[in-house]
Amino acid sequence: MKARHQAAAKAREYEPSIPIEQPAENNSYEKEG
C-alpha cells in the first residue's frame, strides 16, 4: 500500500500538467511565456 502511495506521489510530481497540485508553477510558466 505504501509503495502505491509513493508511486502516485511521484507521478504527481513528474506531471506538472496538474494545476491543482502546483498552480503556482503553472502561473510562473504562463507569465514567463
N, CA, C, O and CB atoms as a CASP TS submission, in Angstrom:
PFRMAT TS
TARGET T0000
AUTHOR 0000-0000-0000
METHOD Language model
MODEL 1
PARENT N/A
ATOM      1  N   MET     1       0.842  -1.201   0.000  1.00  0.00           N
ATOM      2  CA  MET     1       0.000   0.000   0.000  1.00  0.00           C
ATOM      3  C   MET     1       0.878   1.252   0.000  1.00  0.00           C
ATOM      4  O   MET     1       0.611   2.207  -0.730  1.00  0.00           O
ATOM      5  CB  MET     1      -0.953   0.005   1.229  1.00  0.00           C
ATOM      6  N   LYS     2       1.908   1.239   0.810  1.00  0.00           N
ATOM      7  CA  LYS     2       2.805   2.410   0.873  1.00  0.00           C
ATOM      8  C   LYS     2       3.482   2.640  -0.475  1.00  0.00           C
ATOM      9  O   LYS     2       3.632   3.775  -0.927  1.00  0.00           O
ATOM     10  CB  LYS     2       3.876   2.221   1.981  1.00  0.00           C
ATOM     11  N   ALA     3       3.889   1.537  -1.108  1.00  0.00           N
ATOM     12  CA  ALA     3       4.571   1.656  -2.406  1.00  0.00           C
ATOM     13  C   ALA     3       3.633   2.322  -3.415  1.00  0.00           C
ATOM     14  O   ALA     3       4.052   3.159  -4.214  1.00  0.00           O
ATOM     15  CB  ALA     3       5.032   0.253  -2.928  1.00  0.00           C
ATOM     16  N   ARG     4       2.373   1.939  -3.363  1.00  0.00           N
ATOM     17  CA  ARG     4       1.399   2.517  -4.307  1.00  0.00           C
ATOM     18  C   ARG     4       1.269   4.014  -4.042  1.00  0.00           C
ATOM     19  O   ARG     4       1.227   4.819  -4.972  1.00  0.00           O
ATOM     20  CB  ARG     4       0.002   1.815  -4.182  1.00  0.00           C
ATOM     21  N   HIS     5       1.207   4.369  -2.788  1.00  0.00           N
ATOM     22  CA  HIS     5       1.063   5.787  -2.428  1.00  0.00           C
ATOM     23  C   HIS     5       2.274   6.572  -2.922  1.00  0.00           C
ATOM     24  O   HIS     5       2.138   7.670  -3.461  1.00  0.00           O
ATOM     25  CB  HIS     5       0.900   5.955  -0.891  1.00  0.00           C
ATOM     26  N   GLN     6       3.456   5.997  -2.730  1.00  0.00           N
ATOM     27  CA  GLN     6       4.693   6.680  -3.154  1.00  0.00           C
ATOM     28  C   GLN     6       4.696   6.847  -4.669  1.00  0.00           C
ATOM     29  O   GLN     6       5.073   7.902  -5.180  1.00  0.00           O
ATOM     30  CB  GLN     6       5.956   5.884  -2.695  1.00  0.00           C
ATOM     31  N   ALA     7       4.281   5.824  -5.376  1.00  0.00           N
ATOM     32  CA  ALA     7       4.272   5.875  -6.848  1.00  0.00           C
ATOM     33  C   ALA     7       3.321   6.976  -7.312  1.00  0.00           C
ATOM     34  O   ALA     7       3.634   7.719  -8.242  1.00  0.00           O
ATOM     35  CB  ALA     7       3.850   4.495  -7.455  1.00  0.00           C
ATOM     36  N   ALA     8       2.175   7.078  -6.673  1.00  0.00           N
ATOM     37  CA  ALA     8       1.199   8.106  -7.051  1.00  0.00           C
ATOM     38  C   ALA     8       1.786   9.491  -6.791  1.00  0.00           C
ATOM     39  O   ALA     8       1.649  10.392  -7.619  1.00  0.00           O
ATOM     40  CB  ALA     8      -0.134   7.921  -6.267  1.00  0.00           C
ATOM     41  N   ALA     9       2.427   9.658  -5.660  1.00  0.00           N
ATOM     42  CA  ALA     9       3.032  10.953  -5.321  1.00  0.00           C
ATOM     43  C   ALA     9       4.109  11.306  -6.342  1.00  0.00           C
ATOM     44  O   ALA     9       4.201  12.453  -6.780  1.00  0.00           O
ATOM     45  CB  ALA     9       3.634  10.925  -3.889  1.00  0.00           C
ATOM     46  N   LYS    10       4.914  10.331  -6.716  1.00  0.00           N
ATOM     47  CA  LYS    10       5.989  10.600  -7.691  1.00  0.00           C
ATOM     48  C   LYS    10       5.375  10.968  -9.040  1.00  0.00           C
ATOM     49  O   LYS    10       5.839  11.892  -9.707  1.00  0.00           O
ATOM     50  CB  LYS    10       6.934   9.358  -7.842  1.00  0.00           C
ATOM     51  N   ALA    11       4.343  10.251  -9.434  1.00  0.00           N
ATOM     52  CA  ALA    11       3.687  10.530 -10.724  1.00  0.00           C
ATOM     53  C   ALA    11       3.146  11.954 -10.712  1.00  0.00           C
ATOM     54  O   ALA    11       3.254  12.672 -11.706  1.00  0.00           O
ATOM     55  CB  ALA    11       2.535   9.509 -11.007  1.00  0.00           C
ATOM     56  N   ARG    12       2.565  12.360  -9.587  1.00  0.00           N
ATOM     57  CA  ARG    12       2.021  13.719  -9.491  1.00  0.00           C
ATOM     58  C   ARG    12       3.153  14.734  -9.608  1.00  0.00           C
ATOM     59  O   ARG    12       3.008  15.764 -10.267  1.00  0.00           O
ATOM     60  CB  ARG    12       1.249  13.917  -8.154  1.00  0.00           C
ATOM     61  N   GLU    13       4.271  14.438  -8.972  1.00  0.00           N
ATOM     62  CA  GLU    13       5.407  15.377  -9.017  1.00  0.00           C
ATOM     63  C   GLU    13       5.935  15.495 -10.445  1.00  0.00           C
ATOM     64  O   GLU    13       6.308  16.582 -10.887  1.00  0.00           O
ATOM     65  CB  GLU    13       6.544  14.913  -8.059  1.00  0.00           C
ATOM     66  N   TYR    14       5.964  14.383 -11.157  1.00  0.00           N
ATOM     67  CA  TYR    14       6.514  14.391 -12.519  1.00  0.00           C
ATOM     68  C   TYR    14       5.498  14.926 -13.524  1.00  0.00           C
ATOM     69  O   TYR    14       5.849  15.229 -14.664  1.00  0.00           O
ATOM     70  CB  TYR    14       6.954  12.979 -12.926  1.00  0.00           C
ATOM     71  N   GLU    15       4.230  15.043 -13.097  1.00  0.00           N
ATOM     72  CA  GLU    15       3.191  15.544 -14.018  1.00  0.00           C
ATOM     73  C   GLU    15       2.802  16.967 -13.646  1.00  0.00           C
ATOM     74  O   GLU    15       1.891  17.165 -12.842  1.00  0.00           O
ATOM     75  CB  GLU    15       1.938  14.625 -13.995  1.00  0.00           C
ATOM     76  N   PRO    16       3.479  17.963 -14.218  1.00  0.00           N
ATOM     77  CA  PRO    16       3.179  19.362 -13.920  1.00  0.00           C
ATOM     78  C   PRO    16       1.903  19.833 -14.610  1.00  0.00           C
ATOM     79  O   PRO    16       1.474  20.972 -14.426  1.00  0.00           O
ATOM     80  CB  PRO    16       4.342  20.245 -14.334  1.00  0.00           C
ATOM     81  N   SER    17       1.303  18.954 -15.402  1.00  0.00           N
ATOM     82  CA  SER    17       0.084  19.327 -16.118  1.00  0.00           C
ATOM     83  C   SER    17      -1.101  19.413 -15.156  1.00  0.00           C
ATOM     84  O   SER    17      -2.198  19.812 -15.549  1.00  0.00           O
ATOM     85  CB  SER    17      -0.214  18.314 -17.241  1.00  0.00           C
ATOM     86  N   ILE    18      -0.876  19.036 -13.885  1.00  0.00           N
ATOM     87  CA  ILE    18      -1.958  19.093 -12.904  1.00  0.00           C
ATOM     88  C   ILE    18      -1.924  20.458 -12.204  1.00  0.00           C
ATOM     89  O   ILE    18      -1.063  20.696 -11.357  1.00  0.00           O
ATOM     90  CB  ILE    18      -1.833  17.928 -11.863  1.00  0.00           C
ATOM     91  N   PRO    19      -2.850  21.347 -12.551  1.00  0.00           N
ATOM     92  CA  PRO    19      -2.871  22.687 -11.958  1.00  0.00           C
ATOM     93  C   PRO    19      -3.305  22.655 -10.501  1.00  0.00           C
ATOM     94  O   PRO    19      -3.007  23.585  -9.752  1.00  0.00           O
ATOM     95  CB  PRO    19      -3.796  23.596 -12.748  1.00  0.00           C
ATOM     96  N   ILE    20      -4.004  21.600 -10.085  1.00  0.00           N
ATOM     97  CA  ILE    20      -4.466  21.513  -8.695  1.00  0.00           C
ATOM     98  C   ILE    20      -3.286  21.221  -7.769  1.00  0.00           C
ATOM     99  O   ILE    20      -3.280  21.636  -6.610  1.00  0.00           O
ATOM    100  CB  ILE    20      -5.556  20.414  -8.544  1.00  0.00           C
ATOM    101  N   GLU    21      -2.283  20.501  -8.292  1.00  0.00           N
ATOM    102  CA  GLU    21      -1.124  20.161  -7.461  1.00  0.00           C
ATOM    103  C   GLU    21      -0.175  21.347  -7.345  1.00  0.00           C
ATOM    104  O   GLU    21       0.258  21.690  -6.245  1.00  0.00           O
ATOM    105  CB  GLU    21      -0.383  18.946  -8.040  1.00  0.00           C
ATOM    106  N   GLN    22       0.152  21.976  -8.475  1.00  0.00           N
ATOM    107  CA  GLN    22       1.108  23.086  -8.455  1.00  0.00           C
ATOM    108  C   GLN    22       0.607  24.235  -9.339  1.00  0.00           C
ATOM    109  O   GLN    22       1.089  24.417 -10.457  1.00  0.00           O
ATOM    110  CB  GLN    22       2.507  22.608  -8.931  1.00  0.00           C
ATOM    111  N   PRO    23      -0.351  25.000  -8.837  1.00  0.00           N
ATOM    112  CA  PRO    23      -0.885  26.125  -9.611  1.00  0.00           C
ATOM    113  C   PRO    23       0.124  27.259  -9.718  1.00  0.00           C
ATOM    114  O   PRO    23       0.124  28.004 -10.698  1.00  0.00           O
ATOM    115  CB  PRO    23      -2.175  26.639  -8.979  1.00  0.00           C
ATOM    116  N   ALA    24       0.971  27.390  -8.728  1.00  0.00           N
ATOM    117  CA  ALA    24       1.983  28.458  -8.730  1.00  0.00           C
ATOM    118  C   ALA    24       2.946  28.249  -9.896  1.00  0.00           C
ATOM    119  O   ALA    24       3.306  29.201 -10.588  1.00  0.00           O
ATOM    120  CB  ALA    24       2.763  28.491  -7.379  1.00  0.00           C
ATOM    121  N   GLU    25       3.358  27.014 -10.110  1.00  0.00           N
ATOM    122  CA  GLU    25       4.313  26.740 -11.200  1.00  0.00           C
ATOM    123  C   GLU    25       3.655  27.051 -12.543  1.00  0.00           C
ATOM    124  O   GLU    25       4.284  27.641 -13.422  1.00  0.00           O
ATOM    125  CB  GLU    25       4.800  25.252 -11.161  1.00  0.00           C
ATOM    126  N   ASN    26       2.411  26.661 -12.701  1.00  0.00           N
ATOM    127  CA  ASN    26       1.707  26.919 -13.960  1.00  0.00           C
ATOM    128  C   ASN    26       1.645  28.417 -14.215  1.00  0.00           C
ATOM    129  O   ASN    26       1.870  28.870 -15.338  1.00  0.00           O
ATOM    130  CB  ASN    26       0.280  26.314 -13.932  1.00  0.00           C
ATOM    131  N   ASN    27       1.340  29.183 -13.180  1.00  0.00           N
ATOM    132  CA  ASN    27       1.262  30.639 -13.326  1.00  0.00           C
ATOM    133  C   ASN    27       2.618  31.187 -13.744  1.00  0.00           C
ATOM    134  O   ASN    27       2.703  32.046 -14.621  1.00  0.00           O
ATOM    135  CB  ASN    27       0.793  31.304 -12.009  1.00  0.00           C
ATOM    136  N   SER    28       3.661  30.698 -13.125  1.00  0.00           N
ATOM    137  CA  SER    28       5.018  31.178 -13.441  1.00  0.00           C
ATOM    138  C   SER    28       5.321  30.919 -14.914  1.00  0.00           C
ATOM    139  O   SER    28       5.832  31.794 -15.613  1.00  0.00           O
ATOM    140  CB  SER    28       6.085  30.481 -12.535  1.00  0.00           C
ATOM    141  N   TYR    29       5.005  29.726 -15.373  1.00  0.00           N
ATOM    142  CA  TYR    29       5.293  29.376 -16.768  1.00  0.00           C
ATOM    143  C   TYR    29       4.507  30.296 -17.709  1.00  0.00           C
ATOM    144  O   TYR    29       5.030  30.756 -18.723  1.00  0.00           O
ATOM    145  CB  TYR    29       4.943  27.883 -17.046  1.00  0.00           C
ATOM    146  N   GLU    30       3.259  30.551 -17.362  1.00  0.00           N
ATOM    147  CA  GLU    30       2.429  31.412 -18.214  1.00  0.00           C
ATOM    148  C   GLU    30       2.989  32.827 -18.241  1.00  0.00           C
ATOM    149  O   GLU    30       3.037  33.461 -19.295  1.00  0.00           O
ATOM    150  CB  GLU    30       0.966  31.427 -17.718  1.00  0.00           C
ATOM    151  N   LYS    31       3.409  33.314 -17.095  1.00  0.00           N
ATOM    152  CA  LYS    31       3.951  34.683 -17.023  1.00  0.00           C
ATOM    153  C   LYS    31       5.244  34.779 -17.828  1.00  0.00           C
ATOM    154  O   LYS    31       5.463  35.754 -18.546  1.00  0.00           O
ATOM    155  CB  LYS    31       4.207  35.099 -15.546  1.00  0.00           C
ATOM    156  N   GLU    32       6.093  33.770 -17.708  1.00  0.00           N
ATOM    157  CA  GLU    32       7.387  33.800 -18.419  1.00  0.00           C
ATOM    158  C   GLU    32       7.138  33.691 -19.920  1.00  0.00           C
ATOM    159  O   GLU    32       7.798  34.365 -20.711  1.00  0.00           O
ATOM    160  CB  GLU    32       8.328  32.639 -17.935  1.00  0.00           C
ATOM    161  N   GLY    33       6.175  32.837 -20.319  1.00  0.00           N
ATOM    162  CA  GLY    33       5.891  32.645 -21.734  1.00  0.00           C
ATOM    163  C   GLY    33       5.319  33.935 -22.283  1.00  0.00           C
ATOM    164  O   GLY    33       4.999  34.013 -23.469  1.00  0.00           O
TER
END
